[in-house]
Amino acid sequence: MTPRTNPRTEPRGTRRDLYAAAAALLLVLIAVLVGRHIEDTHGTLHVGAPPLYGRWLPHLGIGTPAALAVAAAVVAYGPALATRLRWRALLATAWATATAWILSLALIDGWHRGIERRLTTKYEYLRVIDRFHDIPATLRDYTRHILIDSPDHWPAHTAGHPPAAPLTFVLLDRIGLGGGGWAGLWCVTVGATACVAVLVAVRALAGEELARRAAPFLVVVPGAVWMGVSADAYFAAVAAWAVALLALAVSGRSVRWAAGAGLLFGLTCYLSYGLTLFALIGLAVLFLGRGKVRERPVALAVLFCAGLAVVPGAFTLAGFNWWEAYDLLTTRYYQGAGGIRPYGYWVWANLACTVLVVGVATVAGLRRGGGQLIRPDDTDSGGARLALLAGAALLALLAADLSGMSKAETERIWLPFAMWLVPACAFLPRARPWLAAQVALALLVNHLVLTGW
């Protein structure tokens, strides 16, 4: 069920949407000004364009015309196509358009700087490919190289993630897809499927009409600036499909999807420690599907747990201890920039980064979603269910923020959570103006800031 709109109250609702969007942009402006002062005075933020990791550098590139074309096409035709296309055609179109959007934004920085080089810098996973010549031995020895004062310590991203993250690029290299170009294209093409997974989940839990309304916003999410090229885009897709398969399992499609959901949830936890917070979104899915789950709870639980055990079991048998590694990571985090960056700034400036990732339309949509939870037309309506799903993602993001383990660089780190906030745009009564605001924000950021990821 789509939330009802009252013509008499709609102008007031639109004004409130604009107030919410303006407040979000004001937060970004304050984060820029305060961050610039802190960095110039104390040099403790360790980012070049506070609150973003990068540096101010207005520029154009070979991707500029393509990005403008994709943006114009989605604003002009996206809402109508999302309504008219058959469901499977919509999903395929969404993936193809999202891929084009991410690639065109990345190519604004050029092929070498925007795609080929990004996963080969000194912090990245491709720097450790040669150290995995004996994979079982490397996994057994993995935790010994996490601390910065250990011999041959891992680069920052390898040390900061479980081994499934670097191992992905090792396996790509083994099948002949080595180097930064192939790794970058992997992250783009797989990462672009995240929007498809979110659409599948929203349709299963809140209804097809709301999923269709959300589709154009998911396709041109401003966070695409950091999805090309960042391994976090790949992580976002894996986590999103875990939730989507669980949504299919609990919504009556087939309980067998629970096994796939468990498998991907397990993989998610071995791609990034912080994505264990996706359990909150998973609990929201179970709550929303509670009526049908009661019909076969044992089968669902058994299949999910069986799938969930696969990846942790394999890595544990190979000699990698997740808990030991996470404990060492917390020490490593404070050995580096995490120990210098001030919590008092980042605990709210991270939220400014999130505004730039999800866009002002999402902020306005979340405002309306809050109304759906407080005063729903129907407690089991699609609107209330979608608002609860977005609320769970927001709760997970806030938990990550308060933990202090996400100080800066959250424009890429929180991509997996951010994708689940964007469907709140389905609550907005007029799509095109908000879509225009979304693509304008992405284009401005990508053309004004030379991002680090």
C-alpha positions in Angstrom: 0.0 0.0 0.0 1.3 3.4 -0.9 1.0 6.1 1.8 -2.0 8.3 1.1 -1.4 12.0 0.5 -3.9 14.7 1.4 -4.0 17.7 -1.1 -4.7 20.1 1.8 -1.6 19.1 3.8 0.7 18.3 0.9 2.2 21.9 0.6 2.9 21.8 4.3 4.5 18.4 3.9 6.7 19.6 1.0 7.8 22.6 3.1 8.9 20.2 5.9 10.7 18.1 3.4 12.6 21.2 2.2 13.4 22.2 5.8 14.8 18.7 6.4 16.9 18.9 3.3 18.1 22.4 4.2 19.1 21.2 7.7 21.0 18.3 6.2 23.0 20.6 3.9 23.6 23.0 6.8 25.1 20.1 8.7 27.4 19.4 5.7 28.4 23.1 5.6 29.2 23.2 9.3 31.2 19.9 9.0 33.2 21.5 6.1 34.0 24.7 8.0 34.7 23.2 11.4 36.7 20.4 9.8 38.8 22.8 7.7 39.5 24.8 10.9 40.5 21.7 12.9 42.7 20.4 10.1 44.4 23.7 9.5 45.0 24.3 13.2 45.8 20.9 14.6 46.1 18.5 11.6 44.3 15.7 13.4 41.5 14.9 10.9 43.9 13.3 8.4 41.5 14.1 5.5 42.1 16.6 2.8 38.6 17.8 2.1 36.8 17.6 5.5 34.6 15.7 6.1 35.5 13.7 3.0 38.7 11.7 2.3 40.2 13.4 -0.7 41.2 16.9 -1.8 39.5 19.9 -3.3 40.3 19.9 -7.0 37.6 21.1 -9.5 38.0 19.0 -12.6 36.4 17.5 -15.7 37.1 14.1 -17.3 36.2 11.6 -20.0 33.3 10.4 -17.8 31.6 13.8 -17.5 29.5 13.7 -20.7 28.3 10.1 -19.9 27.5 11.0 -16.3 25.5 14.0 -17.4 23.6 11.8 -20.0 22.8 9.1 -17.4 21.7 11.7 -14.9 19.4 13.5 -17.4 17.9 10.2 -18.7 17.1 8.9 -15.2 15.5 12.2 -14.1 13.5 12.5 -17.3 12.4 8.8 -17.8 13.3 7.0 -14.6 10.0 7.3 -12.7 7.8 6.4 -15.8 10.0 3.4 -16.7 10.0 2.2 -13.1 6.2 2.2 -13.3 5.7 0.6 -16.7 8.5 -2.0 -17.1 7.8 -5.6 -16.1 9.5 -6.5 -12.8 12.4 -8.5 -14.2 13.0 -6.0 -16.9 13.0 -3.3 -14.3 15.7 -5.2 -12.2 17.9 -5.7 -15.3 17.5 -2.0 -16.3 18.3 -0.9 -12.8 21.5 -2.9 -12.7 22.6 -1.7 -16.1 21.9 1.9 -15.4 23.5 1.8 -12.0 26.6 0.3 -13.5 26.7 3.0 -16.2 26.2 5.7 -13.5 29.0 4.3 -11.2 31.4 3.9 -14.2 30.8 7.3 -15.6 31.3 9.0 -12.3 34.6 7.0 -11.8 35.8 8.0 -15.2 35.5 11.7 -14.4 38.9 11.0 -12.7 40.1 9.1 -15.8 40.6 5.4 -16.3 44.0 5.2 -14.5 43.2 7.4 -11.6 39.5 6.6 -11.3 39.5 2.8 -11.8 42.8 1.0 -12.4 44.9 2.6 -9.7 42.5 2.9 -6.7 42.8 -0.7 -5.5 46.5 -0.8 -5.9 47.6 2.0 -3.5 49.7 1.3 -0.4 46.6 0.8 1.7 44.7 -1.6 -0.5 44.2 -5.3 -1.0 46.1 -5.8 -4.3 49.3 -4.9 -2.5 49.2 -8.3 -0.7 48.4 -10.6 -3.6 51.8 -12.1 -3.6 51.7 -13.0 0.1 48.8 -15.4 -0.6 50.8 -17.9 -2.7 50.1 -20.5 0.0 46.5 -19.6 1.0 46.1 -22.0 4.0 49.5 -21.0 5.4 48.6 -17.3 5.0 45.3 -17.7 6.8 46.9 -19.5 9.7 49.4 -16.6 9.9 46.9 -13.8 9.2 46.5 -12.4 12.8 50.3 -12.2 13.3 50.6 -9.3 10.9 47.7 -7.1 12.0 49.4 -4.9 14.5 51.4 -2.1 13.0 54.5 -3.0 15.0 54.4 -6.7 13.9 56.9 -8.0 11.3 55.6 -7.4 7.7 52.4 -5.9 9.0 49.5 -5.9 6.6 48.5 -2.7 4.8 45.7 -0.7 6.5 42.7 -2.3 4.6 44.0 -5.8 4.8 44.7 -5.4 8.5 41.3 -3.8 9.0 39.2 -6.6 7.4 38.8 -10.4 7.7 40.6 -12.4 5.1 37.6 -12.9 2.7 38.2 -9.3 1.5 41.8 -9.7 0.2 41.1 -13.3 -0.7 38.5 -12.2 -3.2 41.1 -10.3 -5.2 43.6 -13.2 -4.8 41.1 -15.5 -6.4 40.4 -13.0 -9.2 44.1 -12.9 -9.8 44.3 -16.7 -9.9 41.7 -17.0 -12.6 43.5 -14.5 -14.8 41.7 -11.3 -13.8 44.6 -9.7 -12.0 45.5 -6.0 -11.6 43.7 -2.9 -10.7 41.5 -2.7 -13.8 39.8 -6.0 -13.3 39.5 -5.5 -9.6 37.9 -2.2 -10.1 35.4 -3.5 -12.7 34.6 -6.4 -10.3 33.7 -3.9 -7.6 31.6 -1.8 -10.0 29.6 -4.6 -11.6 29.0 -6.5 -8.4 28.4 -3.3 -6.4 25.8 -2.2 -8.9 23.7 -5.2 -8.0 23.2 -3.8 -4.5 20.3 -1.7 -5.8 18.7 -4.8 -7.3 18.9 -6.7 -4.0 17.4 -3.8 -2.1 14.5 -3.6 -4.7 13.9 -7.4 -4.3 13.7 -7.0 -0.5 11.5 -4.0 -0.5 9.1 -5.6 -2.9 9.0 -8.8 -0.7 8.4 -6.9 2.5 6.6 -3.7 1.6 5.0 -4.2 -1.7 5.9 -3.7 -5.4 4.5 -0.2 -5.7 6.9 1.2 -3.1 9.8 -0.8 -4.6 9.1 0.7 -8.1 8.9 4.3 -6.6 12.3 3.7 -4.9 14.0 2.3 -8.0 15.2 5.5 -9.7 16.6 6.8 -6.5 18.6 3.6 -5.9 19.9 3.6 -9.4 21.5 7.1 -9.1 22.3 7.2 -5.4 25.0 9.8 -4.8 27.0 7.2 -3.0 27.9 5.9 -6.5 30.8 8.4 -6.3 32.5 6.0 -3.8 31.2 2.8 -5.3 33.6 3.3 -8.2 36.0 2.1 -7.2 35.8 0.8 -3.6 35.8 -2.7 -2.2 33.0 -1.5 0.1 30.7 -1.4 -3.0 31.3 -5.2 -3.3 30.7 -5.6 0.4 27.5 -3.6 0.1 26.2 -6.0 -2.6 26.9 -9.1 -0.6 25.2 -7.8 2.5 22.3 -6.5 0.4 21.7 -9.9 -1.2 21.9 -11.6 2.2 19.0 -9.4 3.4 17.1 -9.9 0.1 17.3 -13.7 0.2 16.2 -13.6 3.8 13.2 -11.4 2.8 12.3 -13.9 0.1 12.5 -16.7 2.7 10.2 -15.0 5.2 7.7 -13.6 2.8 6.4 -16.9 1.5 8.4 -17.3 -1.7 10.4 -20.3 -0.6 12.0 -21.2 2.7 15.0 -22.5 0.8 16.2 -19.0 0.3 17.1 -19.0 4.0 20.2 -21.2 3.2 21.5 -18.7 0.7 20.8 -15.8 3.1 22.8 -17.6 5.9 25.7 -18.2 3.5 25.9 -14.6 2.5 25.5 -13.3 6.0 28.4 -15.5 7.0 30.5 -14.2 4.0 29.5 -10.6 5.0 31.0 -11.0 8.4 34.2 -12.3 6.9 34.4 -9.3 4.5 34.1 -6.6 7.2 34.0 -6.8 10.9 31.6 -3.8 11.1 29.0 -5.5 8.9 28.1 -7.8 11.8 25.7 -4.9 12.5 23.6 -6.1 9.6 22.1 -8.5 12.1 19.9 -5.5 13.1 18.5 -5.3 9.6 18.1 -9.1 9.5 16.1 -9.0 12.7 13.9 -6.3 11.2 13.3 -8.6 8.2 12.3 -11.5 10.5 10.0 -9.2 12.4 8.3 -8.0 9.2 7.9 -11.6 8.1 6.8 -13.0 11.5 3.4 -14.0 10.4 4.6 -16.4 7.7 7.7 -17.4 9.6 5.5 -19.0 12.2 4.3 -21.5 9.6 7.8 -23.1 9.2 10.1 -21.6 11.8 12.2 -24.8 12.3 12.9 -25.3 8.6 13.8 -21.7 8.2 16.1 -21.6 11.2 17.8 -24.9 10.3 18.5 -23.8 6.7 19.7 -20.3 7.7 22.0 -21.7 10.4 23.4 -24.3 8.0 24.2 -21.7 5.4 25.6 -19.3 8.1 28.0 -21.9 9.3 29.7 -22.5 6.0 32.0 -19.5 5.7 33.0 -19.2 9.4 33.5 -22.9 9.5 35.8 -22.9 6.5 37.9 -20.1 7.8 38.1 -21.5 11.3 39.2 -24.9 10.0 41.8 -23.1 7.9 43.3 -21.6 11.1 41.8 -18.0 11.1 40.4 -16.9 14.4 37.8 -14.1 13.8 37.5 -13.0 17.5 41.3 -12.9 17.9 41.7 -10.9 14.7 39.0 -8.4 15.7 40.6 -7.9 19.1 43.9 -7.1 17.4 42.2 -4.9 14.9 40.9 -2.6 17.7 44.5 -2.2 18.9 45.7 -1.6 15.3 43.0 1.0 14.7 44.3 3.2 17.5 47.9 2.7 16.4 47.1 4.6 13.2 45.0 7.6 12.3 42.1 6.3 14.3 44.0 7.0 17.5 44.5 10.7 16.4 41.2 11.6 14.7 39.0 13.4 17.3 35.8 11.5 18.2 34.1 14.8 19.1 34.2 15.9 15.5 33.7 12.7 13.7 30.7 11.5 15.8 28.6 14.1 14.0 30.7 14.8 10.9 30.2 11.2 9.9 26.5 12.0 9.6 27.4 14.8 7.2 29.3 12.3 5.1 26.1 10.2 5.1 24.1 13.1 3.8 26.5 13.3 0.8 26.1 9.5 0.3 22.4 9.2 0.4 21.4 12.7 -0.8 18.9 15.2 0.5 16.0 13.3 -1.0 16.7 10.4 1.3 16.7 12.8 4.3 13.3 14.1 3.2 12.1 10.5 2.7 13.3 9.5 6.1 11.4 12.4 7.6 8.2 11.1 6.0 9.1 7.6 7.0 9.2 8.7 10.6 5.6 9.9 10.2 4.7 6.4 8.9 6.0 4.8 12.1 4.4 7.4 14.4 1.0 7.8 12.7 0.6 4.9 10.2 -2.6 4.7 8.2 -2.4 1.0 8.7 0.1 -0.6 11.2 0.7 -3.4 8.6 0.8 -1.1 5.6 3.7 -1.2 3.1 4.7 2.3 4.2 5.1 1.4 7.8 7.0 -1.8 6.9 9.4 0.1 4.6 9.9 2.8 7.3 10.8 0.0 9.8 13.3 -1.5 7.4 14.9 1.9 6.8 14.8 2.6 10.5 16.7 -0.6 11.3 19.4 0.4 8.8 19.6 3.8 10.4 20.0 2.2 13.8 22.8 0.0 12.6 24.6 3.1 11.1 24.2 5.0 14.4 25.6 2.1 16.3 28.6 2.1 14.0 29.0 5.8 14.5 28.8 5.7 18.3 31.3 2.8 18.4 34.2 5.2 17.6 35.5 2.6 15.1 34.3 4.6 12.1 36.1 8.0 12.4 36.3 9.4 8.9 36.1 7.6 5.5 32.5 6.7 6.2 31.5 7.9 2.8 32.7 4.4 1.6 32.7 2.4 4.8 28.9 3.0 5.4 27.8 2.3 1.8 26.3 -1.1 2.9 24.1 0.6 5.4 23.3 3.7 3.3 21.8 1.6 0.5 19.0 0.7 2.9 18.1 4.3 3.7 17.5 5.3 0.1 14.2 3.4 -0.4 12.7 6.0 2.0 12.6 8.2 -1.1 9.5 6.2 -2.2 7.5 8.3 0.3 8.2 11.5 -1.7 5.2 12.6 -3.7 7.1 14.1 -6.7 10.1 12.2 -7.9 11.7 14.3 -10.6 12.7 17.4 -8.6 14.2 15.2 -5.9 16.0 13.0 -8.5 17.5 16.1 -10.0 18.7 17.1 -6.5 20.3 13.7 -6.1 22.2 13.6 -9.3 23.3 17.3 -9.0 24.8 16.5 -5.6 26.7 13.5 -6.9 28.0 15.4 -10.0 29.1 18.4 -7.8 31.0 16.2 -5.3 32.7 14.2 -8.0 33.7 17.3 -10.0 34.8 19.4 -7.1 36.6 16.8 -4.9 39.3 14.3 -6.1 38.1 11.5 -3.8 40.5 9.0 -2.2 38.4 6.0 -3.1 
